[in-house]
Amino acid sequence: MSEKPIHIPVLLSETIESLDIKPDGIYVDCTTGFAGHSSEIAKRLTTGRLIGFDRDPDAVKAAEEKLKDYPHTLINRKFSTFDESLDEIGVGKVDGVLMDLGVSSYQLDTAERGFSYHEDAPLDMRMSKSGLSAYDVVNEYSKEQLEKILFEYGEEKFAHGIVSGILKARETAPIKTTLELAEIVKRNVPLKVRKEKNPCKKTFQAIRIEVNGELDELKKGMSEAFERLSQGGRLAIITFHSIEDRIVKNTFREYCTGCTCPPDFPVCVCGKKPRGRTVYRKPVTASEEELAVNNRSRSAKLRVIEKL
C-alpha cells in the first residue's frame, strides 16, 4: 500500500517539544496512524527506539513504509494491550508515550470505512476492520442501549427523538448505510438545529466510540502507560472531545494529588505522595497558523504529565 500523505498531524511541534525526547530513549506512539508524529519522534533518536501501536492494518502498512529508515517496532493491536505487548518484545520502562485520540483523516476521508456522514457507505466505523460494527449497533441495540450511548458518548440532547427514528426505520428494513442513518438523525432533531449545522456529528461520534470501545481503551491504556514511565518520563495525550478530555484531566489530577488526609489532621497519616506533575497548567490548543491549514485541529487539546 502506498503512503497516504493526506493526514496532517495535529499539534505536531507542541507535542514533540512536550515529550522532551532523548536520543537514546524508548518512546511509544499508541496511535501511530500514518506516522505523522511517530516519524518526528524517530528522527530525533540515535540509539533509542520507537514502538508504535495501531489497530488499523492499513495504517500499520503505511507507517511501516514511512518509518523504514528508523529504529522501530510496529504492533498491530489496540494500545490497551500496552503491558502485555511490551512484555512480549522485552521492553521494560519507557521514556515517553503519546496518544493522539483523533480518528485519522484517512479513516474519515475513505468513504467505505463508514465513519463519515457526508458520503454514502456501509455502516462500519471499525478501526480494526473486525468485530462489532456500526451496522450491528444501529440495528441490534435496544432503545435503552442506544439512548444511553447517544447521551453519554455523544452528549446528544435529542437522543430520545433520534433513537425513536432509528427504531421506526428498522421496523421496515435494516439501516445499512451512513447516509440512511444521517437522514434519520436530520428528520428527528428540531428544524432550528438542522439549519445551524450538520446535526449528525454527535450521533456518529457516539456510535464510533461504542463500536471501538474507545473510552475503556483510553482508561486501561493510560493507566498502563503511566506505570511504565521511567522517572522523568512523559505521557502526552491529545483529545478531541470533552468526554475524553475529562477522563484525561481527572486521571492526571489523581496522579498529581498527594496527601488526602482531612485538613484538620495535624500530620499526614495516609503517606500518599504525588506521582506526577502536569507540564502545562492548561491544555495546549492549536495556534491560529495551524487552524488556518488544518480545521480538524480546532477541537484538539494536548495535556502532558511527567512521572515523578
Secondary structure, 3 states (H helix, E strand, C coil): CCCCCCCCCCCHHHHHHHHCCCCCCEEEECCCCCCHHHHHHHHCCCCCEEEEECCCHHHHHHHHHHCCCCCEEEECCCHHHHHHHHHHCCCCCEEEEEEECCCCHHHHHCHHHCCCCCCCCECCCCCCCCCCCHHHHHHHCCHHHHHHHHHHHHCCCCHHHHHHHHHHHHHHCCCCEHHHHHHHHHHCCCHHHHHHCCCCHHHHHHHHHHHHCHHHHHHHHHHHHHHHEEEEEEEEEEECCHHHHHHHHHHHHHHHCCCCCCCCCCCCCCCCCCCEEECCCCCECCCHHHHHHCHHHCCCEEEEEEEC
